[in-house]
Amino acid sequence: MMDLNYWIEYVFTLIIVLGIILLLLIVAWSLFVIYLKYSNREVVSMNFVLLEIAVPKDNEIKIDAVEQMFASLFSIKKGGFWQKFKAQQHISLEIVGKKEDIRFYISCHKDNMELIEKMVAGTYPGTRVKQVDEYNIFYKDAKVAFAELALKNNSFKPIKTYKDLPVDSLASITSALAKFGDNEAAAIQIIISPAESEWSKSGEGYVSKTKKDEANPEKAKFKMNPQDMEAITNKTSKVGYLTTVRLVSIAPTEGQAKANLSNLKGTFSQFSGNQNGFSSRTIRLKQMFMVDFLYRYQSMWGNNSVLSVDELATVWHLPNKTIETPHVYWLTFRFVVGTISL
């Protein structure tokens, strides 16, 4: 009997030890893959260029054209087995507000500069795309408040898009940026990179399982709104971008910096629907956040928010003549399509 107990205890202990070893190997492998993906991200960042974009004030370009632009931009995605150990190329979409000055930017690797210029100029004819030096919203003794936004629920669940909103979402965002006084500023930084297909497959599986459960009286606890399922199907039918949204506010006092940040965060509530919306992520390492912001790094940890091309176009696009917010930096003359001003 003692031999039997001994062997049971031995096997049980062995299973626990092997389980711990397996867990450690999985963690080590995951960290190794992250290292392979992001070990050269500083080198990549140092080869980024900043493009300032100014559109004619009388342009009538609608958001669906920007959706198509992002769908075409997805061509930068790289495939193949070894790509699993490399980071996808990323791009930063930005809006910066200072006192009486609101400007739009795209930052990308210099190898993608011509592609971005052609896509923007093709979407917004007569637009000026100008390579510029880095802007600086910081100054000595300034108080800084910041936030990072992510989707509240699974990425396959949609937020509101321009088709659901009564007015251009940019009106609310630019209005928040137009109210700054002396030594106040804010930046919206949206880092995007082509997402793998797992998020859309999860959505397809969710819809399929929900339909099967609804057809089975024993499993059907509630009936899902058909419009919600259609919205998920619509989102998963489009390509998507892994998306990190960062907000930074600068002001002479901490209270004003936080108040301006709160106003800016509030503008993202317009995208909240009955299935998904944006919420603030907990930032545990504040210094790392600022490094990520300044170097325009894609988040390494816990970033699983994917926006479909129509959602992304809703959140970031260039203004047209319906935007009446003061202090937007407009182009006062038209540029020849396909020209980069250096």
Buried (B, 14 or more C-beta within 10 A) or exposed (E): EEEEEEEEEEEEEEEEEEEEEEEEEEEEEEEEEBEBBBEEBEEBBEEBBBBBBBBBEEBEBBBBBBBBBBBBBBEBBEEEEEEEEBBBBBBBBBBBBBEEBBBBBBBBBEEBBEBBBBBBBBBBBBBBBBBEEEBEBEEEEBBBBBBBBBBBEBBBBBBBBBEEBEEBBBBBBBBBBBBBEEBBBBBBBBBBBBBBEEBBEBBBEBBEEBEEBBEEEEEEEEEBEEEBBEBBBBBBEBBBBBBBBBBBBBBBEEEBBBBBBBBBBEBBEBBBBEBBBBBBBEBEEEEBBBEBBEEBBBBBEEBBBBBBBBBBBBBBBBBBEEBEBEBBBBBEEBBEBEEBEE
